[in-house]
Every structure is written in structure tokens, then in C-alpha cells.
Amino acid sequence: MYDASQLATAMLTLVFAGALFVTGQSFIEQRVQHDVLYATSHLLRPL
């Protein structure tokens, strides 16, 4: 019984870590796109 509980906890930890990784990756990609758009629209204005 203890082994099943330990396995369930390990699986839940892996699922949680995977969800955090996917969420963090998408946040970083979205942030990079936003920064590029900001840089091109504000820093590279036509003179």
C-alpha cells in the first residue's frame, strides 16, 4: 500500500513539473514576441 502511494505521489510530481515546464515555455515565447514587436515599433521608428 505504501508503494502505491509513493508511486502516485511521484507521478503527480512529474505531471506538475511537466505542466510548469510547458506553461513557462509558452510564457517565454510570448514574452520574446512581445519584446520584438515593442523594439521594432518603438526603437526603429523611421526618421
N, CA, C and O atoms as CSV, one atom per row, in Angstrom:
chain,resi,resn,atom,element,x,y,z
A,1,MET,N,N,0.826,-1.203,0.000
A,1,MET,CA,C,0.000,0.000,0.000
A,1,MET,C,C,0.863,1.256,0.000
A,1,MET,O,O,0.546,2.237,-0.673
A,2,TYR,N,N,1.943,1.219,0.752
A,2,TYR,CA,C,2.826,2.376,0.832
A,2,TYR,C,C,3.501,2.632,-0.511
A,2,TYR,O,O,3.702,3.783,-0.898
A,3,ASP,N,N,3.856,1.544,-1.232
A,3,ASP,CA,C,4.495,1.702,-2.536
A,3,ASP,C,C,3.563,2.353,-3.548
A,3,ASP,O,O,4.006,3.163,-4.362
A,4,ALA,N,N,2.288,2.012,-3.510
A,4,ALA,CA,C,1.318,2.605,-4.431
A,4,ALA,C,C,1.159,4.091,-4.149
A,4,ALA,O,O,1.052,4.895,-5.075
A,5,SER,N,N,1.144,4.454,-2.887
A,5,SER,CA,C,1.022,5.864,-2.521
A,5,SER,C,C,2.266,6.644,-2.968
A,5,SER,O,O,2.166,7.774,-3.446
A,6,GLN,N,N,3.422,6.027,-2.806
A,6,GLN,CA,C,4.663,6.674,-3.212
A,6,GLN,C,C,4.717,6.841,-4.739
A,6,GLN,O,O,5.168,7.870,-5.243
A,7,LEU,N,N,4.254,5.825,-5.458
A,7,LEU,CA,C,4.220,5.901,-6.919
A,7,LEU,C,C,3.239,6.978,-7.377
A,7,LEU,O,O,3.537,7.725,-8.309
A,8,ALA,N,N,2.090,7.066,-6.744
A,8,ALA,CA,C,1.102,8.084,-7.104
A,8,ALA,C,C,1.660,9.486,-6.847
A,8,ALA,O,O,1.441,10.397,-7.644
A,9,THR,N,N,2.365,9.654,-5.759
A,9,THR,CA,C,2.967,10.956,-5.456
A,9,THR,C,C,4.035,11.309,-6.478
A,9,THR,O,O,4.125,12.461,-6.903
A,10,ALA,N,N,4.841,10.339,-6.877
A,10,ALA,CA,C,5.880,10.580,-7.876
A,10,ALA,C,C,5.263,10.940,-9.227
A,10,ALA,O,O,5.753,11.838,-9.913
A,11,MET,N,N,4.193,10.247,-9.610
A,11,MET,CA,C,3.530,10.546,-10.881
A,11,MET,C,C,2.913,11.938,-10.858
A,11,MET,O,O,3.004,12.677,-11.838
A,12,LEU,N,N,2.286,12.295,-9.745
A,12,LEU,CA,C,1.702,13.627,-9.620
A,12,LEU,C,C,2.772,14.706,-9.701
A,12,LEU,O,O,2.554,15.759,-10.301
A,13,THR,N,N,3.913,14.449,-9.104
A,13,THR,CA,C,5.029,15.397,-9.167
A,13,THR,C,C,5.525,15.567,-10.597
A,13,THR,O,O,5.802,16.687,-11.026
A,14,LEU,N,N,5.639,14.474,-11.335
A,14,LEU,CA,C,6.082,14.553,-12.729
A,14,LEU,C,C,5.081,15.314,-13.594
A,14,LEU,O,O,5.475,16.112,-14.444
A,15,VAL,N,N,3.799,15.072,-13.382
A,15,VAL,CA,C,2.768,15.786,-14.145
A,15,VAL,C,C,2.812,17.278,-13.830
A,15,VAL,O,O,2.710,18.110,-14.732
A,16,PHE,N,N,2.962,17.613,-12.560
A,16,PHE,CA,C,3.028,19.006,-12.155
A,16,PHE,C,C,4.260,19.692,-12.739
A,16,PHE,O,O,4.170,20.821,-13.223
A,17,ALA,N,N,5.402,19.020,-12.697
A,17,ALA,CA,C,6.635,19.593,-13.263
A,17,ALA,C,C,6.501,19.776,-14.777
A,17,ALA,O,O,6.955,20.781,-15.323
A,18,GLY,N,N,5.890,18.822,-15.446
A,18,GLY,CA,C,5.683,18.943,-16.892
A,18,GLY,C,C,4.763,20.103,-17.240
A,18,GLY,O,O,5.006,20.828,-18.204
A,19,ALA,N,N,3.710,20.275,-16.456
A,19,ALA,CA,C,2.785,21.389,-16.703
A,19,ALA,C,C,3.484,22.727,-16.483
A,19,ALA,O,O,3.279,23.665,-17.252
A,20,LEU,N,N,4.307,22.822,-15.438
A,20,LEU,CA,C,5.051,24.057,-15.207
A,20,LEU,C,C,6.028,24.343,-16.343
A,20,LEU,O,O,6.189,25.492,-16.755
A,21,PHE,N,N,6.676,23.301,-16.846
A,21,PHE,CA,C,7.619,23.476,-17.943
A,21,PHE,C,C,6.923,23.988,-19.196
A,21,PHE,O,O,7.407,24.920,-19.838
A,22,VAL,N,N,5.793,23.386,-19.548
A,22,VAL,CA,C,5.057,23.795,-20.750
A,22,VAL,C,C,4.538,25.221,-20.598
A,22,VAL,O,O,4.639,26.021,-21.528
A,23,THR,N,N,3.993,25.537,-19.449
A,23,THR,CA,C,3.472,26.883,-19.204
A,23,THR,C,C,4.587,27.916,-19.244
A,23,THR,O,O,4.429,28.983,-19.837
A,24,GLY,N,N,5.700,27.606,-18.622
A,24,GLY,CA,C,6.838,28.531,-18.630
A,24,GLY,C,C,7.396,28.737,-20.023
A,24,GLY,O,O,7.751,29.857,-20.391
A,25,GLN,N,N,7.475,27.675,-20.798
A,25,GLN,CA,C,7.994,27.777,-22.155
A,25,GLN,C,C,7.102,28.674,-23.012
A,25,GLN,O,O,7.602,29.526,-23.746
A,26,SER,N,N,5.796,28.489,-22.924
A,26,SER,CA,C,4.883,29.317,-23.723
A,26,SER,C,C,4.930,30.772,-23.256
A,26,SER,O,O,4.819,31.684,-24.076
A,27,PHE,N,N,5.093,31.002,-21.954
A,27,PHE,CA,C,5.207,32.365,-21.446
A,27,PHE,C,C,6.462,33.040,-21.992
A,27,PHE,O,O,6.422,34.204,-22.391
A,28,ILE,N,N,7.563,32.315,-22.007
A,28,ILE,CA,C,8.819,32.885,-22.516
A,28,ILE,C,C,8.701,33.204,-23.997
A,28,ILE,O,O,9.147,34.262,-24.442
A,29,GLU,N,N,8.104,32.301,-24.764
A,29,GLU,CA,C,7.943,32.557,-26.199
A,29,GLU,C,C,7.055,33.771,-26.446
A,29,GLU,O,O,7.343,34.586,-27.323
A,30,GLN,N,N,5.981,33.892,-25.678
A,30,GLN,CA,C,5.086,35.034,-25.837
A,30,GLN,C,C,5.807,36.325,-25.456
A,30,GLN,O,O,5.629,37.354,-26.109
A,31,ARG,N,N,6.609,36.272,-24.415
A,31,ARG,CA,C,7.349,37.458,-23.963
A,31,ARG,C,C,8.366,37.903,-25.010
A,31,ARG,O,O,8.532,39.099,-25.248
A,32,VAL,N,N,9.045,36.943,-25.635
A,32,VAL,CA,C,10.021,37.278,-26.676
A,32,VAL,C,C,9.327,37.945,-27.856
A,32,VAL,O,O,9.833,38.930,-28.394
A,33,GLN,N,N,8.178,37.422,-28.263
A,33,GLN,CA,C,7.442,38.023,-29.371
A,33,GLN,C,C,7.018,39.442,-29.016
A,33,GLN,O,O,7.105,40.338,-29.856
A,34,HIS,N,N,6.565,39.657,-27.800
A,34,HIS,CA,C,6.144,40.987,-27.377
A,34,HIS,C,C,7.327,41.946,-27.377
A,34,HIS,O,O,7.197,43.086,-27.825
A,35,ASP,N,N,8.477,41.501,-26.882
A,35,ASP,CA,C,9.659,42.356,-26.845
A,35,ASP,C,C,10.133,42.730,-28.244
A,35,ASP,O,O,10.565,43.859,-28.475
A,36,VAL,N,N,10.055,41.789,-29.172
A,36,VAL,CA,C,10.467,42.070,-30.556
A,36,VAL,C,C,9.521,43.088,-31.184
A,36,VAL,O,O,9.968,44.014,-31.860
A,37,LEU,N,N,8.223,42.924,-30.967
A,37,LEU,CA,C,7.268,43.882,-31.519
A,37,LEU,C,C,7.465,45.273,-30.914
A,37,LEU,O,O,7.371,46.278,-31.619
A,38,TYR,N,N,7.736,45.329,-29.618
A,38,TYR,CA,C,7.972,46.608,-28.963
A,38,TYR,C,C,9.224,47.278,-29.532
A,38,TYR,O,O,9.234,48.479,-29.801
A,39,ALA,N,N,10.267,46.489,-29.707
A,39,ALA,CA,C,11.527,47.047,-30.204
A,39,ALA,C,C,11.362,47.568,-31.632
A,39,ALA,O,O,11.864,48.642,-31.960
A,40,THR,N,N,10.669,46.823,-32.470
A,40,THR,CA,C,10.532,47.269,-33.848
A,40,THR,C,C,9.605,48.473,-33.974
A,40,THR,O,O,9.797,49.300,-34.865
A,41,SER,N,N,8.611,48.591,-33.106
A,41,SER,CA,C,7.678,49.698,-33.243
A,41,SER,C,C,8.147,50.967,-32.526
A,41,SER,O,O,7.784,52.068,-32.940
A,42,HIS,N,N,8.939,50.839,-31.468
A,42,HIS,CA,C,9.337,51.996,-30.712
A,42,HIS,C,C,10.791,52.424,-30.936
A,42,HIS,O,O,11.101,53.616,-30.921
A,43,LEU,N,N,11.651,51.477,-31.136
A,43,LEU,CA,C,13.067,51.816,-31.247
A,43,LEU,C,C,13.520,52.048,-32.696
A,43,LEU,O,O,14.490,52.765,-32.942
A,44,LEU,N,N,12.834,51.458,-33.615
A,44,LEU,CA,C,13.244,51.571,-35.022
A,44,LEU,C,C,12.251,52.396,-35.819
A,44,LEU,O,O,11.877,52.023,-36.931
A,45,ARG,N,N,11.830,53.501,-35.263
A,45,ARG,CA,C,10.901,54.385,-35.975
A,45,ARG,C,C,11.609,55.025,-37.168
A,45,ARG,O,O,12.804,55.314,-37.102
A,46,PRO,N,N,10.884,55.243,-38.237
A,46,PRO,CA,C,11.502,55.919,-39.386
A,46,PRO,C,C,11.841,57.368,-39.018
A,46,PRO,O,O,11.081,58.048,-38.327
A,47,LEU,N,N,12.961,57.802,-39.482
A,47,LEU,CA,C,13.401,59.175,-39.172
A,47,LEU,C,C,12.847,60.174,-40.160
A,47,LEU,O,O,13.117,61.369,-40.047
